[in-house]
Amino acid sequence: MVIVVHGGLAEEEFLASDALLRACEVATEAMKGKEAIEGVESAVKVLEDDPRLNAGTGSFPNLLGEIEMSAGVMKDDYSCGGVAAIKNIKNPISVARAVMEQTRHILLVGEGANLFAHLLGFEPYDPRAELTIKTWKESLHKAEEEKRPIYRYYLEKAQEKLQETHWGTVGAVTKDEKGGLAAGTSTGGVKVQLPGRVGDSPIVGCGTFACPWGAVSMTGEGEEIMRWGMARRIGEWMEEVSAQEAVNRGMEIALEKKILCGVIAISKRGEIGWGANGGMLPLAYWKKGMEKPLFTLVD
């Protein structure tokens, strides 16, 4: 049994190591006698519930001050599911899993994702936190410097809402007692985000990927991670090389293409790999035989 979780690329001192360690502990218990996906969902829910992280509670708002979240899950049999631009849900990772297990689809977005969650009994939830308001105001300040005229519209609408009223993406990869693999990623988006923007997290092969050879979760510049299909490349390379070597290959591409990103990976052999290109990647991991999970900061 193996579990690795990350808290997104950190631009400053990371103060949520306890959340990552807790996520490992919860995932370990959840996977006892069960599939790897149980560990992924349980770990990511812990991270989504922590307002210090940019997923679930405390997610980054878009320029209108609204929170649109995305999440994706995938198993080593290529079954997968995701939601994008979903609102007012506490744990998008659980809705993503429901898409995988209860529909013929892979990705539901916007109002359709919200209706699906409602029909399944997910309770309405306001994910705003102190971090949300702080991040929104920072985004508005940066948007004021944008030369593209379209940003003027969003700024005008945002000012109306202002009168009315971190750290990044999280993810997990796991290997269960029978050797099954799973990956999951959840995000609240990025700063200066236009409404409706979707990044790499819920997209198969981009921010989240699992196959018979490995499981991968990524964080960073979502548009560039999508452009180069980073998670799929790293996952498939693990058929031939170790998890760390596969990650190293991915980081070489990231360096060449100037992609700011971080990655965690587990191979079918139980090897762990991680890397970051720019910023610091906080993560925690646990393997069978370890007394307790360990936290580390990768730069």
Legacy VTK file of the C-alpha trace (Angstrom):
# vtk DataFile Version 3.0
C-alpha trace
ASCII
DATASET POLYDATA
POINTS 299 float
0.000 0.000 0.000
1.318 3.447 -0.982
-0.123 6.967 -0.742
1.320 10.303 -1.898
-0.495 13.653 -1.657
0.448 17.178 -2.694
-0.726 20.655 -1.768
0.042 22.498 -4.995
3.000 24.695 -5.875
3.781 27.080 -3.011
5.183 30.538 -3.659
5.922 31.210 0.002
6.316 29.327 3.281
3.929 26.377 3.349
1.952 26.182 6.594
-0.400 23.271 5.939
1.919 20.270 6.296
-0.402 18.926 8.986
-3.217 18.683 6.425
-1.059 16.629 4.051
0.013 14.270 6.822
-3.588 13.900 7.951
-4.664 13.144 4.369
-2.145 10.281 4.238
-3.408 8.847 7.517
-7.061 9.017 6.465
-6.293 7.465 3.078
-4.368 4.614 4.661
-7.335 3.702 6.841
-9.792 4.075 3.956
-7.820 1.687 1.723
-7.599 -1.215 4.159
-9.149 -4.104 2.274
-10.513 -1.719 -0.363
-9.547 -0.203 -3.718
-7.030 2.575 -4.324
-9.786 4.991 -5.330
-11.037 4.953 -1.721
-7.703 6.333 -0.608
-7.650 8.989 -3.310
-11.123 10.291 -2.532
-10.565 10.241 1.245
-7.216 12.042 1.005
-8.430 14.732 -1.369
-11.527 15.396 0.757
-9.277 16.180 3.723
-7.403 18.683 1.569
-10.580 20.162 0.061
-11.914 20.802 3.568
-8.831 22.769 4.643
-9.386 26.516 3.951
-5.636 27.056 3.630
-5.565 25.132 0.334
-6.918 26.066 -3.078
-9.553 23.345 -3.481
-13.039 23.028 -2.009
-13.304 25.411 0.942
-11.067 28.425 0.335
-10.859 28.006 -3.452
-9.693 30.912 -5.593
-12.598 33.035 -6.908
-12.936 34.134 -10.522
-12.980 37.819 -11.432
-16.678 38.054 -10.570
-15.997 36.734 -7.087
-17.617 33.369 -7.801
-16.006 30.038 -6.935
-15.919 27.529 -9.786
-14.155 24.299 -8.823
-12.875 21.347 -10.824
-11.814 17.811 -9.924
-10.967 14.563 -11.642
-10.356 10.923 -10.706
-8.995 7.966 -12.644
-8.272 4.278 -12.026
-5.740 1.982 -13.660
-8.453 0.318 -15.757
-8.918 3.693 -17.528
-12.277 4.391 -15.888
-12.428 8.085 -15.019
-14.689 10.995 -14.181
-14.537 14.705 -13.597
-16.426 17.919 -12.957
-15.509 21.442 -14.023
-16.789 24.887 -13.091
-18.985 23.337 -10.401
-20.286 25.688 -7.687
-21.516 25.476 -4.097
-20.307 21.920 -3.438
-18.113 20.959 -0.481
-16.211 18.067 -2.091
-15.926 18.173 -5.902
-13.712 15.061 -5.811
-16.681 12.997 -4.626
-18.883 14.304 -7.433
-16.110 13.478 -9.916
-16.055 9.909 -8.623
-19.831 9.725 -8.987
-19.527 10.797 -12.631
-17.096 7.915 -13.148
-19.226 5.317 -11.383
-22.791 6.371 -12.150
-22.750 7.759 -15.703
-21.460 6.871 -19.160
-19.723 10.245 -19.323
-16.269 11.410 -18.309
-16.756 15.122 -17.651
-19.722 17.235 -16.512
-19.439 21.017 -16.367
-21.177 24.076 -14.958
-24.895 23.886 -14.299
-25.007 20.295 -15.534
-22.447 19.276 -12.929
-24.397 21.095 -10.220
-27.689 19.478 -11.227
-26.037 16.048 -11.195
-24.667 16.670 -7.693
-28.055 17.893 -6.491
-29.843 14.822 -7.860
-27.391 12.586 -5.995
-28.090 14.358 -2.725
-24.961 16.483 -2.348
-25.949 19.329 -0.033
-25.481 22.979 -1.105
-22.342 24.432 0.473
-20.658 27.833 0.417
-16.902 27.261 -0.104
-15.932 30.886 0.549
-13.305 31.497 3.208
-11.095 34.373 4.287
-8.545 33.277 1.682
-11.214 33.614 -1.026
-11.858 37.307 -0.407
-8.142 38.074 -0.071
-7.361 36.270 -3.327
-10.229 37.960 -5.168
-8.988 41.411 -4.227
-5.462 40.480 -5.339
-6.856 39.219 -8.649
-8.780 42.439 -9.242
-5.625 44.455 -8.620
-3.709 42.373 -11.179
-6.588 42.528 -13.669
-6.427 46.326 -13.576
-2.966 46.022 -15.141
-4.273 43.897 -18.042
-4.125 45.662 -21.424
-6.775 43.440 -23.027
-10.061 45.425 -23.084
-12.250 42.412 -22.190
-10.974 42.611 -18.599
-12.699 45.995 -18.217
-16.081 44.251 -18.309
-15.187 41.850 -15.510
-13.696 44.613 -13.397
-16.874 46.682 -13.674
-19.018 43.723 -12.598
-16.603 42.876 -9.796
-16.745 46.412 -8.398
-20.527 46.069 -8.168
-20.125 42.870 -6.134
-17.440 44.359 -3.901
-19.933 47.031 -2.850
-22.370 44.217 -1.984
-20.337 42.636 0.139
-2.107 30.223 -1.508
-1.516 27.578 -2.080
-2.621 25.643 -5.103
-4.331 22.600 -6.483
-4.346 19.429 -4.350
-4.017 15.817 -5.430
-3.353 12.229 -4.449
-2.055 9.017 -6.006
-2.468 5.624 -4.349
-1.657 1.948 -4.702
-3.855 -0.507 -2.798
-3.025 -3.852 -1.185
-3.879 -5.746 -4.394
-1.749 -3.497 -6.583
-4.547 -1.313 -7.961
-3.713 2.294 -8.783
-5.731 5.515 -8.721
-5.187 9.255 -9.055
-7.247 12.311 -8.168
-6.809 16.077 -8.399
-8.978 18.958 -7.168
-8.638 22.708 -7.665
-10.276 26.055 -7.126
-8.564 27.448 -10.215
-6.076 30.280 -10.589
-5.878 33.970 -9.780
-7.222 36.419 -12.401
-9.494 33.641 -13.694
-12.258 34.397 -16.192
-15.644 32.819 -15.396
-15.926 29.443 -17.090
-12.189 28.791 -17.219
-11.227 25.101 -16.886
-7.680 23.975 -16.222
-5.872 20.654 -16.361
-7.102 19.036 -13.121
-10.294 17.319 -14.424
-8.887 16.586 -17.895
-7.775 12.983 -18.486
-4.072 12.754 -19.287
-3.373 16.368 -18.386
-3.603 17.002 -14.641
-4.807 13.527 -13.660
-3.969 10.120 -15.128
-3.836 6.459 -14.141
-3.052 3.402 -16.250
-1.786 -0.137 -15.599
1.761 1.210 -15.172
1.294 4.206 -12.898
-0.804 7.007 -11.409
-0.086 10.745 -11.680
-1.422 14.016 -10.223
-0.138 17.418 -11.334
-0.341 21.066 -10.334
0.883 24.310 -11.865
0.124 26.206 -15.067
-2.973 24.321 -16.159
-3.097 25.634 -19.707
0.475 24.507 -20.439
0.034 21.173 -18.668
-2.986 20.576 -20.925
-1.140 21.685 -24.034
1.528 19.027 -23.592
-0.529 16.230 -21.988
1.956 15.964 -19.143
0.282 13.430 -16.826
-0.349 10.872 -19.587
3.256 11.060 -20.759
4.614 10.488 -17.265
2.121 7.704 -16.551
2.888 5.756 -19.710
6.640 6.137 -19.324
6.388 4.123 -16.101
5.832 0.984 -18.203
9.546 1.115 -19.027
11.242 3.208 -16.341
10.929 3.921 -12.622
8.448 6.453 -11.278
11.216 8.943 -10.536
12.772 8.556 -13.985
9.370 9.106 -15.597
8.903 12.265 -13.522
12.416 13.421 -14.423
11.566 13.085 -18.114
8.469 15.150 -17.542
10.438 17.831 -15.730
12.893 17.978 -18.652
9.987 18.791 -20.958
8.640 21.305 -18.449
12.035 23.008 -18.308
12.336 23.054 -22.096
8.812 24.431 -22.584
9.087 26.731 -19.555
6.097 25.127 -17.811
5.679 25.896 -14.121
4.441 22.618 -12.649
4.729 19.981 -9.954
3.963 16.259 -10.069
3.579 13.203 -7.835
3.537 9.648 -9.179
3.341 6.000 -8.117
4.320 3.099 -10.389
2.732 -0.343 -10.490
5.889 -1.553 -8.697
5.125 0.750 -5.758
7.882 3.238 -6.569
7.302 6.904 -5.741
8.332 9.820 -7.921
7.978 13.568 -7.578
9.320 16.772 -9.022
8.777 20.491 -9.451
9.823 23.037 -12.040
9.583 26.432 -10.382
8.108 27.091 -6.955
8.041 24.514 -4.179
5.895 21.373 -4.106
4.769 20.369 -0.602
3.866 16.700 -0.306
3.448 13.848 2.134
3.744 10.114 1.593
3.373 6.782 3.300
4.374 3.248 2.295
3.708 -0.052 3.979
6.365 -0.549 6.636
6.622 3.130 7.601
5.526 4.010 11.138
3.915 7.272 10.025
3.667 9.474 6.922
6.444 11.938 6.167
6.254 15.507 4.847
8.754 17.002 2.423
9.100 20.146 0.323
10.388 19.658 -3.218
11.993 22.536 -5.111
LINES 2 301
165 0 1 2 3 4 5 6 7 8 9 10 11 12 13 14 15 16 17 18 19 20 21 22 23 24 25 26 27 28 29 30 31 32 33 34 35 36 37 38 39 40 41 42 43 44 45 46 47 48 49 50 51 52 53 54 55 56 57 58 59 60 61 62 63 64 65 66 67 68 69 70 71 72 73 74 75 76 77 78 79 80 81 82 83 84 85 86 87 88 89 90 91 92 93 94 95 96 97 98 99 100 101 102 103 104 105 106 107 108 109 110 111 112 113 114 115 116 117 118 119 120 121 122 123 124 125 126 127 128 129 130 131 132 133 134 135 136 137 138 139 140 141 142 143 144 145 146 147 148 149 150 151 152 153 154 155 156 157 158 159 160 161 162 163 164
134 165 166 167 168 169 170 171 172 173 174 175 176 177 178 179 180 181 182 183 184 185 186 187 188 189 190 191 192 193 194 195 196 197 198 199 200 201 202 203 204 205 206 207 208 209 210 211 212 213 214 215 216 217 218 219 220 221 222 223 224 225 226 227 228 229 230 231 232 233 234 235 236 237 238 239 240 241 242 243 244 245 246 247 248 249 250 251 252 253 254 255 256 257 258 259 260 261 262 263 264 265 266 267 268 269 270 271 272 273 274 275 276 277 278 279 280 281 282 283 284 285 286 287 288 289 290 291 292 293 294 295 296 297 298
